[in-house]
């Protein structure tokens, strides 16, 4: 058997319907589309999911509760009470926290939250930080650098 010997199985292919080519062709006159109306016009009458101008189902449903975000932002979370044991003047980054064993895995960029108190001056380099955490770090004499 060669590739030029291949052909479709008998009966698997049907000829295309010839719409609007006279009554002898079997689909003449209105061509099976009825007399008038939106569905009888040339071209595709409506796109899939169209509901006559009403907000279609695929746009209504995600406005309800409990639908997941399509592209969620993933952060590695650390709270201030976890940073209070670090020595003074430490530069806090995602890598330094993993080396210190405070966090065990990289779940995304670093985000610092404001739970707990801190009394050592730290230099925190994170992609995101809450306002309460920033205020507590600066009140303890530290600095905050937000990476873009």
C-alpha positions, -999 to 999 in steps of 0.1 A, spaced: 0 0 0 13 34 -9 1 69 2 -14 76 -32 -36 44 -28 -54 58 2 -90 69 -1 -119 75 23 -140 45 32 -171 39 10 -201 59 24 -181 81 48 -182 112 27 -213 129 14 -216 156 -12 -222 191 0 -258 205 -2 -262 231 -29 -285 257 -14 -305 280 -36 -297 264 -70 -333 259 -82 -360 234 -73 -344 205 -91 -315 207 -67 -338 200 -38 -331 231 -18 -344 259 -42 -365 290 -35 -359 299 1 -333 271 5 -347 256 37 -345 288 56 -382 297 56 -397 329 43 -384 360 62 -367 369 95 -332 371 110 -324 334 105 -332 335 68 -308 362 59 -274 355 42 -244 351 63 -244 336 98 -275 350 115 -262 353 150 -231 343 168 -231 313 192 -246 322 225 -265 352 212 -298 357 232 -315 385 212 -297 414 230 -302 400 265 -269 396 284 -260 360 274 -255 332 298 -217 331 294 -216 368 305 -242 365 333 -229 335 352 -194 348 362 -211 377 380 -224 353 406 -205 342 437 -178 316 440 -162 319 405 -125 315 404 -102 343 391 -89 333 356 -53 346 361 -48 349 399 -18 367 414 3 343 434 23 357 464 47 342 489 32 355 521 52 365 552 39 383 583 58 408 605 58 384 635 79 360 615 104 387 608 108 398 644 134 371 652 158 384 625 189 403 636 189 441 632 199 457 598 191 425 579 181 428 542 148 409 538 142 394 504 126 362 491 159 345 488 172 356 523 139 343 539 143 309 522 180 308 534 169 316 569 142 289 568 113 313 576 96 303 543 101 269 527 89 273 491 86 301 465 49 306 458 55 338 438 67 373 445 71 383 482 42 400 499 46 413 535 15 415 557 12 434 590 2 407 615 22 410 647 48 436 660 84 442 650 110 460 670 142 456 649 153 478 620 151 458 588 155 466 551 126 449 534 126 444 496 93 430 485 70 433 455 40 441 476 35 453 512 4 464 532 2 499 546 1 486 582 33 465 577 50 495 561 41 518 589 53 492 616 86 486 598 93 523 594 83 530 631 109 504 641 136 523 622 136 501 591 132 509 554 109 495 528 117 491 491 89 480 468 101 463 436 81 468 405 
